[in-house]
Amino acid sequence: MSAETDGRRFAYASGYTPLPDRKTFIPEIARERHEEFTRISGFKPGIHIGDFGSKWPDFLMNGGGYVSQFVSERVISALEREGVEILDITEFPIESIAGCRAKLADAPRYFVLEAPPELVPDWRAMNVPINVDGKPILRPYPKPWPPRPFIYRKDTWSGRDLVSEHPRTMVCGTTKLFVSDRIRQMAEKEKWSNVMFEGIGFHSNPNL
């Protein structure tokens, strides 16, 4: 499940600056460099909105940084109402808008939604060489990279409605969401805007 800007109708995030009292979602190895960039650029903590779009979506695509997308309070409320298991929820306010026609006063509250991590890529099925520990050999990167389709092992999915990738093989992080057909049906019923569902390799249908 991912956000996709629809015909430039929806606002999008060009990036974000972590808040001091929230998760950063920035890998430890990149944190010092990111903090130096933030200091030099003068960016204030919060979500930075880009220069197009006139409507606020339920799934706000993030074009910069380590968060895949921000989701609206409406999405969070629906998931909680249906008892969907969530790993964590972190609110991020909008800090700046650069040329976007959507009005800040109309913006919903946005959050980073994290799901329990469990999916493991099926490197063999994607013809990616692995070492003796079963980890992919990515130096040099196999061609094409990333593989299409990107396939995950079905036996690593517990059946949860909302999951992310397992930490030991994580490519996308816990903010890249994978969902069951139940969540896809919820999205259609609730009319969540700016959300796209793609198959992940072990299903022929566009859902987990």
Protein Blocks (a to p, Z undefined) as FASTA:
>chain_A
ZZddehhlaccdfbdcddfkbcfkiafklmmmmmmmmmmnopaedddddfedjbdcfbdc
dfedjbfbdcdfklmmmmmmnopacfbdcddddfbdehiabdfklpccddddddddfbac
dfklnopacdfkopacfbdcddddddddddddfklpgoiabdcddfklcfnbpmbccddf
klmmmmmmnopghiacddehjacbfcZZ
